[in-house]
Amino acid sequence: MVQILVAAVDFGNFPSRFARIATLYPTKRIAFSRANLRDIKPRSLLLVDFLDLGTDHIEILRDFSRSGQSVPALGIVDTKSRQSVLQARELGFYNLIDREEKFATLFEKIREVVGDYSKPTLPSRYSEKIVKSVETTSMGLNLMSAAALSGAPLPMQLLATNAQDITSTIMTEGLDSWLSAVQCHHSHTFCHTMMVAGHTVSFSRALGHSEAEQTMLGLGALVHDLGKVKIPLSILDKPGKLTREERELVNNHPLYSREILATRQEVPKLVVEMALCHHEFLDGTGYPNGLRGNQISQRVRLLTISDIFSALTEKRAYKDSLSPRQAFAIMFEMKGKLDMDLLRKFRTLVLSSEFGRVRRQARA
């Protein structure tokens, strides 16, 4: 996993739009010191803001350049200033980006230098179909996040294709194989989103929904946590319990999702509803709006069940995964909050010998 180390003289002057990279890559701010630059670990990228560099800072960067470390580096400069560009190159920074550039340009430059953070490394035991499905879905999620941050159109058609592909892959390879592969992803956020999508489309199909409805629910599952793109990965992937302030920030993600999605013509209204409401409970104790009963649609109820079950059964650095039976024991204690009729149907499917079993179907 690549970590981006950001060095600046004054982070108050660091371009705010560039700071959004912390939601797409693990990012850490560091102060200028020889110790900090000398101890940079492999699989890091050094991102340096050259604004207001003093003599001491320049000497520290010169020492870093002479140290021979094979750490990729990217400099933020005023490219209209020939002196700034020459100084950066003299210090060994040949990959440069202008301070006034768009966020999307920084994102693309980082991808060119260190690769795509979204791409998982899957063991050879998984079939080509599963590998391709997980990789393309990860790519869709990453492009969606980058588009949300840059204001570009969201890749809804690609995500709809991803949802259809997940359904097809699970039909031929089995849900268990899909979930097992998804949990190899280094990002907890990607892992969770794809687990929710897998459970959601499988449940939708088992309930006899049309292909169009399965795709809509799968699309909603892939987009349901988009608001987390406004939250740093250092919080989302934190290997431990969140502080109260961090938890409050994470709990705002449905509202952030609405901010991103509601004004975009390419996003179906049903998808916006699922993203905004998937933490609402039937008894009115959910968030963000405390909806009750019939104010919560069947689509949202189904997504909520898939979301909670996925969260309980996935492994995190700070907790072990629960077995399906343990997860259902907890969920059935949430009587009044969840749709118990849907939950009973979901449990029957999950615990049946057929659900999730790897089965090879003849391909047309």
Solvent accessible surface area in square Angstrom, and as a share of the most:
residue,aa,sasa,rsa
1,M,108,0.48
2,V,15,0.08
3,Q,67,0.30
4,I,0,0.00
5,L,13,0.07
6,V,6,0.04
7,A,0,0.00
8,A,6,0.05
9,V,60,0.34
10,D,70,0.36
11,F,51,0.21
12,G,70,0.68
13,N,71,0.36
14,F,17,0.07
15,P,12,0.07
16,S,93,0.60
17,R,60,0.22
18,F,0,0.00
19,A,37,0.29
20,R,95,0.35
21,I,2,0.01
22,A,23,0.18
23,T,17,0.10
24,L,8,0.04
25,Y,2,0.01
26,P,22,0.14
27,T,30,0.18
28,K,111,0.47
29,R,137,0.50
30,I,17,0.09
31,A,67,0.52
32,F,28,0.12
33,S,37,0.24
34,R,106,0.39
35,A,56,0.43
36,N,54,0.28
37,L,4,0.02
38,R,154,0.56
39,D,99,0.52
40,I,15,0.07
41,K,150,0.64
42,P,116,0.73
43,R,151,0.55
44,S,6,0.04
45,L,0,0.00
46,L,0,0.00
47,L,0,0.00
48,V,0,0.00
49,D,2,0.01
50,F,16,0.07
51,L,65,0.32
52,D,93,0.48
53,L,27,0.13
54,G,29,0.27
55,T,104,0.60
56,D,106,0.55
57,H,43,0.19
58,I,31,0.16
59,E,63,0.28
60,I,15,0.07
61,L,0,0.00
62,R,50,0.18
63,D,52,0.27
64,F,19,0.08
65,S,49,0.32
66,R,176,0.64
67,S,65,0.42
68,G,65,0.63
69,Q,56,0.25
70,S,115,0.74
71,V,19,0.11
72,P,49,0.31
73,A,17,0.13
74,L,0,0.00
75,G,0,0.00
76,I,0,0.00
77,V,3,0.02
78,D,55,0.29
79,T,63,0.36
80,K,162,0.69
81,S,35,0.23
82,R,182,0.67
83,Q,145,0.65
84,S,32,0.21
85,V,18,0.11
86,L,86,0.43
87,Q,58,0.26
88,A,0,0.00
89,R,116,0.42
90,E,106,0.48
91,L,1,0.00
92,G,31,0.29
93,F,2,0.01
94,Y,158,0.60
95,N,65,0.33
96,L,22,0.11
97,I,3,0.02
98,D,21,0.11
99,R,39,0.14
100,E,133,0.60
101,E,65,0.29
102,K,154,0.65
103,F,5,0.02
104,A,41,0.32
105,T,46,0.27
106,L,0,0.00
107,F,5,0.02
108,E,77,0.35
109,K,52,0.22
110,I,0,0.00
111,R,59,0.21
112,E,137,0.61
113,V,46,0.26
114,V,32,0.18
115,G,31,0.30
116,D,41,0.21
117,Y,12,0.05
118,S,1,0.01
119,K,121,0.51
120,P,5,0.03
121,T,125,0.73
122,L,28,0.14
123,P,49,0.31
124,S,120,0.77
125,R,171,0.62
126,Y,24,0.09
127,S,31,0.20
128,E,148,0.66
129,K,56,0.24
130,I,3,0.01
131,V,39,0.22
132,K,134,0.57
133,S,1,0.00
134,V,0,0.00
135,E,54,0.24
136,T,39,0.23
137,T,0,0.00
138,S,0,0.00
139,M,78,0.35
140,G,0,0.00
141,L,9,0.05
142,N,4,0.02
143,L,60,0.30
144,M,6,0.03
145,S,18,0.11
146,A,11,0.09
147,A,10,0.08
148,A,15,0.11
149,L,19,0.09
150,S,45,0.29
151,G,54,0.52
152,A,41,0.31
153,P,108,0.68
154,L,8,0.04
155,P,31,0.19
156,M,15,0.07
157,Q,140,0.62
158,L,52,0.26
159,L,0,0.00
160,A,15,0.12
161,T,65,0.38
162,N,3,0.02
163,A,0,0.00
164,Q,95,0.42
165,D,43,0.23
166,I,0,0.00
167,T,18,0.11
168,S,44,0.29
169,T,0,0.00
170,I,10,0.05
171,M,56,0.25
172,T,17,0.10
173,E,3,0.01
174,G,0,0.00
175,L,5,0.02
176,D,83,0.43
177,S,22,0.14
178,W,0,0.00
179,L,22,0.11
180,S,46,0.30
181,A,0,0.00
182,V,0,0.00
183,Q,74,0.33
184,C,45,0.27
185,H,11,0.05
186,H,61,0.27
187,S,0,0.00
188,H,40,0.18
189,T,31,0.18
190,F,20,0.09
191,C,10,0.06
192,H,13,0.06
193,T,8,0.04
194,M,0,0.00
195,M,3,0.01
196,V,0,0.00
197,A,0,0.00
198,G,0,0.00
199,H,4,0.02
200,T,0,0.00
201,V,1,0.00
202,S,11,0.07
203,F,0,0.00
204,S,0,0.00
205,R,93,0.34
206,A,51,0.39
207,L,55,0.27
208,G,64,0.61
209,H,57,0.25
210,S,71,0.46
211,E,146,0.65
212,A,77,0.60
213,E,35,0.16
214,Q,18,0.08
215,T,24,0.14
216,M,44,0.20
217,L,1,0.00
218,G,0,0.00
219,L,10,0.05
220,G,0,0.00
221,A,0,0.00
222,L,2,0.01
223,V,0,0.00
224,H,0,0.00
225,D,12,0.06
226,L,7,0.03
227,G,0,0.00
228,K,33,0.14
229,V,11,0.06
230,K,90,0.38
231,I,0,0.00
232,P,43,0.27
233,L,9,0.04
234,S,70,0.45
235,I,25,0.13
236,L,21,0.10
237,D,29,0.15
238,K,54,0.23
239,P,105,0.66
240,G,18,0.18
241,K,172,0.73
242,L,45,0.23
243,T,66,0.38
244,R,166,0.60
245,E,103,0.46
246,E,36,0.16
247,R,111,0.40
248,E,90,0.40
249,L,55,0.27
250,V,12,0.07
251,N,47,0.24
252,N,56,0.29
253,H,3,0.01
254,P,0,0.00
255,L,51,0.26
256,Y,41,0.16
257,S,0,0.00
258,R,97,0.35
259,E,103,0.46
260,I,13,0.06
261,L,0,0.00
262,A,40,0.31
263,T,119,0.69
264,R,42,0.15
265,Q,182,0.81
266,E,66,0.30
267,V,6,0.03
268,P,44,0.28
269,K,151,0.64
270,L,62,0.31
271,V,0,0.00
272,V,17,0.10
273,E,49,0.22
274,M,0,0.00
275,A,0,0.00
276,L,21,0.11
277,C,12,0.07
278,H,1,0.00
279,H,42,0.19
280,E,4,0.02
281,F,38,0.16
282,L,36,0.18
283,D,45,0.23
284,G,19,0.19
285,T,87,0.51
286,G,11,0.11
287,Y,66,0.25
288,P,37,0.23
289,N,77,0.39
290,G,30,0.29
291,L,35,0.17
292,R,142,0.52
293,G,27,0.26
294,N,150,0.77
295,Q,118,0.52
296,I,6,0.03
297,S,35,0.23
298,Q,107,0.48
299,R,67,0.25
300,V,1,0.00
301,R,40,0.14
302,L,4,0.02
303,L,0,0.00
304,T,5,0.03
305,I,1,0.00
306,S,0,0.00
307,D,8,0.04
308,I,30,0.15
309,F,6,0.02
310,S,0,0.00
311,A,41,0.32
312,L,36,0.18
313,T,20,0.11
314,E,4,0.02
315,K,126,0.53
316,R,43,0.16
317,A,71,0.55
318,Y,98,0.37
319,K,65,0.28
320,D,104,0.54
321,S,51,0.33
322,L,54,0.27
323,S,48,0.31
324,P,55,0.35
325,R,167,0.61
326,Q,100,0.44
327,A,0,0.00
328,F,4,0.02
329,A,59,0.46
330,I,70,0.36
331,M,0,0.00
332,F,52,0.21
333,E,144,0.65
334,M,36,0.16
335,K,163,0.69
336,G,39,0.38
337,K,57,0.24
338,L,7,0.04
339,D,17,0.09
340,M,29,0.13
341,D,77,0.40
342,L,10,0.05
343,L,0,0.00
344,R,117,0.43
345,K,92,0.39
346,F,0,0.00
347,R,94,0.34
348,T,92,0.54
349,L,41,0.20
350,V,24,0.14
351,L,61,0.30
352,S,44,0.29
353,S,93,0.60
354,E,103,0.46
355,F,36,0.15
356,G,4,0.04
357,R,116,0.42
358,V,66,0.38
359,R,57,0.21
360,R,162,0.59
361,Q,76,0.34
362,A,108,0.84
363,R,158,0.58
364,A,155,1.20
